[in-house]
Amino acid sequence: MAFSRLKLGEAWPRATMALVTLETICVLVLESLVLREHINRVSQPPVGNALSTPNVIYPILYMLGMISLFSLCVDAMYHRNQIQVVAFTFFNSLCFSYGVIQTNTDWPIEGPVKAYNIAITVTIGVCTLFLMFAAYKLAVVFGWEMYRFLGADLKMRKMHKGYEILITLLKFDVFFFVAYGIQMFTLADTTDRTIITTFSNGRTLARQQLLIGLAMPASIILLALAFFGVMKENRIATVFVMTCLVAAEPYFVYALYYIHGSSTRGRFTNSAKYLTFFIAITMILVLLTLFFMAYCFRNFGKGLLISQKSRITTSRKPFEIDEDEIESVPSIPLNGKHGDDGSSQHLMAYPALKNIQEKYHIESGKGRPSYDANNEKGRQNRGDKMEIE
């Protein structure tokens, strides 16, 4: 079923997926060459008992970012998510900005690393321009599917938009939490000299570094619990995650003070500015996540979960008529005119409403117009056919 959702029958989703795939492959290959040049040509010893150096870690994080970009694109195509299309376009522009910074930083290095960095920056820049235009086209394609899914209920559409934004923010949180943890685990010179183990290259693993390393999977588990709580409307899990995120904000403030403090500044040589950037972005993401999680928490039990369970799983083109006779009967009668080709066309309004009502035992509201098959048949016999304008 997952493969069938990624057949990408429309031109713009297919073109976007192909471009992002090609971009990811090209950048991963070029960035691996940059990493090789850093290892061979840059002499940058670790600070104190740090496990690695910035010239090795940040190219790895850049490649991890490109893999995250590709996964966001695949997920957006699979779920037909408008918000996530905008998100991975914005993330692509961030990768372009980092490419410019990396090119400027590596400019004094001799060898082909300059050509590699320029190629990376130009590739991502061109793809960013295309994705900005494609995001508008994809919004049109996916917007119609959201209308088929949610109908014209503005309140439900607003709740679903907040839900999509929250899910997208949580996916960004995963990347930035992991990226921050990797930097603190490998680049920081800790004050804790309690040695846990010694590696073959002579580097040591201190107790504080081990705790930071264990915090990375713990943060991933916490964010997975956030996904579960929001998608299943589990109040206990959602409240627990919100409490942990509130506690995370003071920690990041302390981390900024620790990095730039006069007595500890030397432990983050060559990585302080990058850590500051990641911490600042993570703090903003945590605040946005808290806001939208509270918004979604208020909407628990208002019908969005039922709508999610009833979502149409097959992608269809705009105005495609369902071949199922039960699904093809419009739940709200719409009047129309003769088609130009003499054919009878029916515009469906909420085609899955009947199945939702039967499955979840929802009674139709009083005063709602009912559908009369006999009257519809009579109108068809009189030639009063419908037209999609």
N, C-alpha and C positions, 0 to 999 in steps of 0.2 A: 504493500500500500504506500509506503514511504517513497518508493521509486516512482510510482504512478503520479504522485503529487509533484514530482520534479521533472515531468515531461516538458513543461514550459511551452505550451502550444502557441502562446502569443509571441510576437516578434520582440518586443522590448524586454520582457523577462529573460528570453533566450539570449539576446544580445548582451544584456547586463551580466548574466551568469558567465557567459563565455569570456567577456572582457575581464571580470574580476579574477577568474581562474587563471587567465594568461598573465595578468598583472602580478598575482601572488607567486606564480612559478618564476617569473623573471626576477622579481625583487629578492626572493629567497636565494636564488642562484648567485645574484650579484652581491648580496649582503654576506653570503658565506665566503665569497672571495675577499670582501673587505675585512672580515674577521680573520682570514688567513694572513692578510697583509699586516693587520694589527699585531698578531702573534709573532710574526717574523721580523717586523721592522720597528715596533714601538717597545722601548725598554721602560717599563713602568712597574716597579716592584710594589707588592701589596703594602698597605699601611698597617704597621703593628702586626696583630694576629689575624688580620682580614684574610679570608679564604681566596679572594681573587682580586682582579683589578678592573677599573671602569672600561678600559679598551677592549676587554673580553666580554664583560657582562652586558653592556649596552647594545652592541650588535646582536647579541642573543635575544635581548628584550625586543629589539626592532623586528626580528624574525617572528617572535612570538606574537607581536602586534599584527603582523601581516596574516598569520594563521587565524587570529581572532577576527580580523576583517573578513576573511573568506568564510568563516563559520557564520558570522552575522549575515552575510549575503545569502548563503544557503538557507539559513533559518528564515530570513525574510521571504524568500521565494516559496518555501514550504508552507508557511503560515499565511502568505499573502498579506503581509503586515506593512501598512503604509508608514507607520512611525519608525519601524526598523529600517526601512529604505532610507529615510532621512538620516537615521542614526549612523548607518555604515557609510553614507556619503560624507557626513561630518567627520567620522573617524578617519576616512581616507584623506581628508584635507589635513588632519592632525599628523598623519604619517608623512604627508608632503612637507609640512613645516619642520618636522624632525629631520627629514632628509636634507633640508637646507642647512639646519644647524650642524648636522654631522659633516656635511661637505665643507662648511666653514672651519670646523674644528680640525678636520683631517687635512686641510690644505697644505700645511707645512711638511707633511709626510711625503717622502720621495717614493717613486714607483707608480704603478698603474692604479693606485687607490683613488686618485683624483678622477680618473675616467670612470671607475666603478660608481663613485658617489654621484657624479654628474648624471650618469645613465639612470641610476635609481631615482634621482630627483625629477628628471624629465619624464620618466615613465609614469611615476605616480601623479605628477602634475597634469599630464595629458589625460590620464584616466579620471582624475578629479573633475576636469572640465566636462567630460562626457557624462559622468555620473550625476552632475548637477542638472543636466538637461534630462537624463533618463529618469531621475527621481520624479519629475513632473509627469512624465508619461506613465510611469509605474503607478503613481498615485491615482491616475484616471482608471487604469486597469483594475487595481486592487480596490479602489473606492466603490466600483460597481458591485464587486463581490461582497463587500461589507454591507452594501445596501440590501442585497439579496438575503444576506445572513440576518441582519438586524431590523430591516424594514425602515420605515420613516419615523420611528419613535425617537425623538430627539433626546429624551432623557436616557434611554438605553444606549444610544450612540455616544453620548457624553461619558457615561460610565465605562463603556468599552474602550474609549480613547484613553481615559485615565489608566485603565488596566494595561493597555498596550505600552503606554509610556513607562509604567512601573516595571513591567517585564523587561523592557529594553534597558532601563537603568540598572537593573540587577545584573544583566549580562555585562554591562560596562564595569560594574563593581567587581565582578569576578576577575577581570583582567587587571584592573588597577590594584586590587588587594594583593593578587599574586605577584605583580611586578614590584610593588613596594616591599613585600616580604622577601623576595629574591635579593633585592638591593641591600636590605638590612642584614640579611643572613650572610651574604658573601663579601660586602664591601666595608662594613663597619669594623673599626678596631674597638673591641669591647674592653671594658674595665675589669670584667670578671676573668680572672686567670685560673679558675678551676677547670683543668683540662679533662675532657671526657675521652678523647682519643687523638691519636697522631696519624696523619696520612703518610703515604709513601714518599711524597715530595717534601716532607718536613713540616708542612702546615698543620696546625692544631685546631681542634674543635673545642671551644669553651662551652661551659654550661649555658651562658646567656645566648650564645648563637644557637644552641640546640633548642632552647625554648622558643626563639624566634622562628626556627625552622618548623617546629611543631605547630606554631600559630597559623601557618599557611593552610594546611589541610583543615584546621579548625574553622578558619574563615570561610573556606569553600563549603564545608558542611553547614555553617550558619546560613550562607546564601542559598544553598539547596533547600534548607528548611523554609527560607523566605519564599522561594518558588512554590513549595508545597502548600504553605499557609495561604498564599494569595489565590492560587489556582483551585484549591479545594475549599476556600472560604473557611479555613480553620482558624478560629479566633485565638486559641491558646498559642499556637505556633506563631501567629502574626504578632501578638503582643510581646512574646519572648524575643523575637527578632528585633522589633522596634526598641525594646529596652537595651539590647546589646548595641544597636547602632547609636543610641543616645549616649551610651557610655564610651563609644569609640571616638566621639568628637573631642572630649578633653584629652584623650590619649594622643591624638594627632597634634593638638596644640602643644602638648608636652614634647612630642617628637621634634617639632619645629624649634622649640627652645633648646632642646638637647643638641640638635645639629649645629645651631648657630651660637651656642653659649661659648663664652670666652675660654672656659676650662676644657671644653670637649670639642672645639672646632677642629682641632688637628686630627681627630679620629676619622674625619670624613673628607680628607683631602681628595680633590678631583671628582668627588661625587655629590658634594653639598648642593650645588645648583640643580642637579637632576632630581635628587631626593626632595628638594623643596618643591619642584614642579609637580612631582607625583603626589606628594602629600597634599598640596593645595587642590589639585584636581580631585583627589579622593575625598577631601573634606566637603567640597561642593557636591559631589555625587551622593555622599551620605545624607546631606541635608535635603537634596531633591528626592532621594529615595524615601526618607522619613515622611516628607510632605505627601507624596503620592501613595505611600503605603497607608497613611492615615485616611486619605481620601477613599481608597479602595475598601479599607476597613469599615468605613461608614456605609458603604454600599453593599456590604454582605447581606444576603437574604433578600435582595430586591429583584431577583430574576436573571442576573447576568450569568450565574453558574448554569442555569437551565439552558440559556441561549448558547453557552459554550458547548454544552453536551450535544446540542442539536445542530451544530454547525455543519454545513454542507461540505462533504469531504472531497468532492470532485470538482475540479476547476472547469468553469464554463465561460464561453464568450458572452459579451453583453447581449441581452435580449434573446438568448438561446432558449427555445421552447423545450420543456421537459417532455419526454416520451411516455412517462408514466401517466396513465389516465387519471389516477387519483390525485397525483401531484399537479397535473395540468389544469385542474379546475381551480379558477381563481377564487380565493377566499373572500375577496371584495369585488363585486361586479363593476366593470369599467365599460363605458360606452365608447364606440368608435365608428369609423366609416369604412367604406369599401377600400381594399388594397388596390394599388395600381395594376397588379398582376392578376386580380380576380380571386386571390387566395384569401382564406380566412385566417387571420392572425389574432392571437390572444395574448395580452400582456398580463403576466402573472404578478399578483401582489401577495407577498408572504407565502410562497409555494409550500413551505414546510410547516406552516402554522397548524394544519390539521393533525399532522403526526405529533407535534409538540403537545397539543391539547390532549390527544388520546394517551400518549406515553406518560405524561405527568398529571393527568386528571385535572386539567384546567378547564373551567367552564367559561363559555363565551359570555361577555358582558351584555347586560340588557340594553336594548335600544340600538344594537349594532345591526347594520343592514345585512340581511341574509341572502344567500345565493339560491335562486330558483332555477333548476335545470330546465323545467318546461318552458318558462318564459324565455330563457336564453335560446332554447331550441326554436321557439317561435320567432324570435328576432332574427335568427340565422336564416330561417325559411323565408322571411320577408326581405332578405338581402341586406339586413342591417349588420354588416360585418365590421370587424375592428381593424384599426390601422395603427401601427407604431409610428409616431411622428418623430 
